[in-house]
Amino acid sequence: MKKVIKYLKSLNRESGNSLAEFAVTTAMMATLATTAAPKFSGVGEGAKEKKTLSDIDKIITASNNFYNDRVSQDGRGRFPGQEKFDDTVPGRRTDEGTSTTSAAHDYSGEDQIGAEGGVKEQLAIGLTDTQLDNYEWTSSYAGNWASVFGTSTLDAKGNAIVPDGSGLSTNEDVDEIGQTYSQWAQTGTFDDHEGIGALEYLELFGGNAISSPFQDGHYIYLVIKGNGSGSESVSPILYVADLESPKDFWKKLQP
């Protein structure tokens, strides 16, 4: 009998402990439920930031390979969108009815330090805290940049990859030559299409445009032209950024 009473008491103790533990566990779960969402949200944004920087790296690497390939073929390198190493991007589209060309920005590259100053202002590089508080990406800035894969290019689902109202220059778009990438790919030759930025980037990526992980993101670029000749020549400068936040997501390449 004593053994039975002792056993029953032990059950009561275990039951009490289990209820207490359950209560504590429930309280902890309730606490986690109120804090987990912001934490997971932060992890999601962090993953997007890593992906967009990785994508920009891919574009930079492809651009560098393109540049080196042109060095081998032409004796001097250029970036996608340039017809020659001393062209600006976006730009170099013949104005209708004239023989002149127009560039979307004034970064001529004759003084590359001064030219880069204009780009750095757009990317908020070197601004004070007060200036950063007042910084805003504007449509006038966007007009100095071209879409890497073209503002008219669609994704696999037939949706535009560029956000509405981006304000980007269309000078480097594939449709500027009246031909889609797939139509060009069927011909198998550039013909007179060299220097069309979106076309050349699409070719580098096998016709598959990379989309930014951000809803309002899009990959953009500009080129400050090179200058000089011989031992005095200076290579062009490429900037690639994500339209989601150019000041936070950008990289530079000067071979």
Summary of the structure (lengths in Angstrom):
residues: 255
radius of gyration: 27.7
end to end distance: 91.4
largest distance: 111.9
contacts: 728
relative contact order: 0.16
helix: 45%
strand: 12%
